[in-house]
Amino acid sequence: MLMKERRSNNMQSKEDFIEMRVPASAEYVSLIRLTLAGVFLRAGATYDDIEDAKIAVSEAVINAVKHAYKEKN
């Protein structure tokens, strides 16, 4: 997961990067959800937006894990 956040204020623009690499295993979905929630909370997202994003990311990650290393026949 790679996320780029750009902030503007009276000072210079600052770019923050959050990069998260985890094994393609369902056991890491909760860690990804927790990290996402923290980033969204810090960005000022509403509770509903955070919950919606967690559901969407969970579905995407589980789908990626499920299909990541399928053997090609």
C-alpha positions as CSV (number, residue, x, y, z in Angstrom):
1,M,0.0,0.0,0.0
2,L,1.5,3.3,-1.0
3,M,-0.2,6.6,0.0
4,K,0.9,10.1,-0.8
5,E,-0.5,13.0,1.3
6,R,0.1,16.6,0.3
7,R,-0.5,19.4,2.8
8,S,-0.5,23.1,2.1
9,N,0.0,25.7,4.8
10,N,1.7,29.1,5.2
11,M,5.0,27.3,5.0
12,Q,6.3,25.1,2.3
13,S,4.3,22.2,0.9
14,K,5.2,18.9,2.5
15,E,4.7,15.5,1.0
16,D,4.3,12.5,3.3
17,F,4.6,9.0,2.2
18,I,3.3,5.9,3.9
19,E,4.4,2.7,2.5
20,M,3.3,-0.6,3.9
21,R,4.4,-4.0,2.7
22,V,2.9,-7.1,4.2
23,P,2.8,-10.7,3.1
24,A,-0.1,-11.8,0.9
25,S,-1.9,-13.4,3.8
26,A,-5.4,-12.8,5.2
27,E,-4.0,-12.4,8.7
28,Y,-2.6,-9.0,7.8
29,V,-6.0,-7.5,6.8
30,S,-6.7,-6.2,10.3
31,L,-3.3,-4.5,10.4
32,I,-4.0,-2.8,7.1
33,R,-7.5,-1.7,8.2
34,L,-6.1,-0.3,11.5
35,T,-3.4,1.7,9.6
36,L,-5.9,3.0,7.2
37,A,-8.2,4.1,10.0
38,G,-5.4,6.0,11.7
39,V,-4.5,7.8,8.5
40,F,-8.1,8.7,7.7
41,L,-8.7,9.9,11.3
42,R,-5.6,12.1,11.1
43,A,-6.8,13.5,7.9
44,G,-10.1,14.5,9.5
45,A,-12.4,11.9,7.9
46,T,-15.8,11.2,9.5
47,Y,-16.5,7.9,11.3
48,D,-18.8,6.8,8.4
49,D,-16.1,7.6,5.8
50,I,-13.5,5.6,7.8
51,E,-15.8,2.6,8.2
52,D,-16.7,2.7,4.4
53,A,-13.0,2.9,3.5
54,K,-12.1,0.0,5.9
55,I,-14.8,-2.2,4.2
56,A,-13.6,-1.3,0.7
57,V,-9.9,-1.9,1.6
58,S,-10.7,-5.2,3.3
59,E,-12.6,-6.5,0.3
60,A,-9.8,-5.4,-2.1
61,V,-7.0,-6.9,0.1
62,I,-8.8,-10.2,0.6
63,N,-9.5,-10.4,-3.1
64,A,-5.8,-9.7,-3.8
65,V,-4.7,-12.3,-1.3
66,K,-7.1,-14.8,-2.7
67,H,-5.8,-14.4,-6.2
68,A,-2.2,-13.2,-5.7
69,Y,-0.4,-16.5,-6.2
70,K,-2.9,-18.7,-8.0
71,E,-1.1,-21.4,-9.9
72,K,-1.4,-21.0,-13.6
73,N,-2.4,-24.3,-15.3
